[in-house]
Amino acid sequence: MDVDTRLLRYFAAIAEEGNLTRAAQRLFVSQPSLTKQLKHLETQLGVRLFTRSSTGMTLTEAGHALAARTPAVLADWDVAVRETRSAARVLRVGFLASAAATQELVAEFQRRRPGWRVDLRRAPWSDPTAGLATSEVPVALLRLPFPDQDRYGVLPLFTETRCAAMSSAHPLAGRAEVAFEEIVDEPVVIGPSLKGVWRDHWLAVSERDGREVRVGAVTDRPDEFLDAVADGHGLALVPESVARLHPRPRLAYVPVTGVSPSEIGVAWLPEAGEVVADFVRCCQELRPRTPHGTRSG
């Protein structure tokens, strides 16, 4: 019987969290999708793995047996994948749209590792770990802080100003900059995946002095997100680079003072190996020359 390793990762997350909602948040999938995948795994195995109740998910006897074996199976599989990719000399690098690797970085890595190719994998905006959470990539360029950051190796690279994205018809749209105090009570547009430290950072919770966040709209796609802002449903704090990547006639991007900057970093799986270590060294060496940013550290 063949079982998809992703199903095992989903099972392991549910077993560790003891709760479908927390496991779904950790994996950056919807709870209905996670429930469906769990049922698929139970159907494949022909056993019930959890007892469901109002207090959470409890492993059955069969579930305990699988949970005892799963970490070793996944660890062995991860080693096999790394060794296979190393033999093929391909390094998969995850990235978020506004934290992409530069050609200079890729060229420097290939100079350091002749014969190696970098396979850049763009992650959906719903996954702030850029593929690390599901081990789809061993290393990623992303924004800090991100959920469960302490599970990974992390190196901050550079920072950039945060801007308020707003409708071009907004009274503040023509300003050279705006203080966060001036917009703190405005409604905001958010994505449904905005949770935990990721949510707190992008809503500037620490700078609100306890004032409530007013949600004007919730959207699950980047285009819909920007349309909601342009239509005046709310503002959104975004990195300065978004203004360059997504210019629109009906949108204005105004730099915000009084909030911390956005930070880009490189993160990697524990024990990812020397090839990943070389990529991280390239990131570290090139970070002062990264365009549109200020070096961190």
Secondary structure as GFF3:
##gff-version 3
##sequence-region A 1 297
A	DSSP	alpha_helix	5	17	.	.	.	ID=ss1
A	DSSP	alpha_helix	20	27	.	.	.	ID=ss2
A	DSSP	alpha_helix	31	45	.	.	.	ID=ss3
A	DSSP	beta_strand	50	53	.	.	.	ID=ss4
A	DSSP	beta_strand	56	59	.	.	.	ID=ss5
A	DSSP	alpha_helix	61	88	.	.	.	ID=ss6
A	DSSP	beta_strand	90	95	.	.	.	ID=ss7
A	DSSP	three_ten_helix	97	99	.	.	.	ID=ss8
A	DSSP	alpha_helix	103	112	.	.	.	ID=ss9
A	DSSP	beta_strand	117	122	.	.	.	ID=ss10
A	DSSP	beta_strand	139	144	.	.	.	ID=ss11
A	DSSP	three_ten_helix	149	151	.	.	.	ID=ss12
A	DSSP	beta_strand	153	160	.	.	.	ID=ss13
A	DSSP	beta_strand	162	167	.	.	.	ID=ss14
A	DSSP	beta_strand	178	179	.	.	.	ID=ss15
A	DSSP	alpha_helix	180	183	.	.	.	ID=ss16
A	DSSP	beta_strand	188	190	.	.	.	ID=ss17
A	DSSP	alpha_helix	196	202	.	.	.	ID=ss18
A	DSSP	three_ten_helix	205	207	.	.	.	ID=ss19
A	DSSP	beta_strand	215	218	.	.	.	ID=ss20
A	DSSP	alpha_helix	222	230	.	.	.	ID=ss21
A	DSSP	beta_strand	236	239	.	.	.	ID=ss22
A	DSSP	alpha_helix	240	245	.	.	.	ID=ss23
A	DSSP	beta_strand	251	257	.	.	.	ID=ss24
A	DSSP	beta_strand	262	268	.	.	.	ID=ss25
A	DSSP	alpha_helix	274	286	.	.	.	ID=ss26
A	DSSP	three_ten_helix	287	289	.	.	.	ID=ss27
A	DSSP	beta_strand	294	295	.	.	.	ID=ss28
###
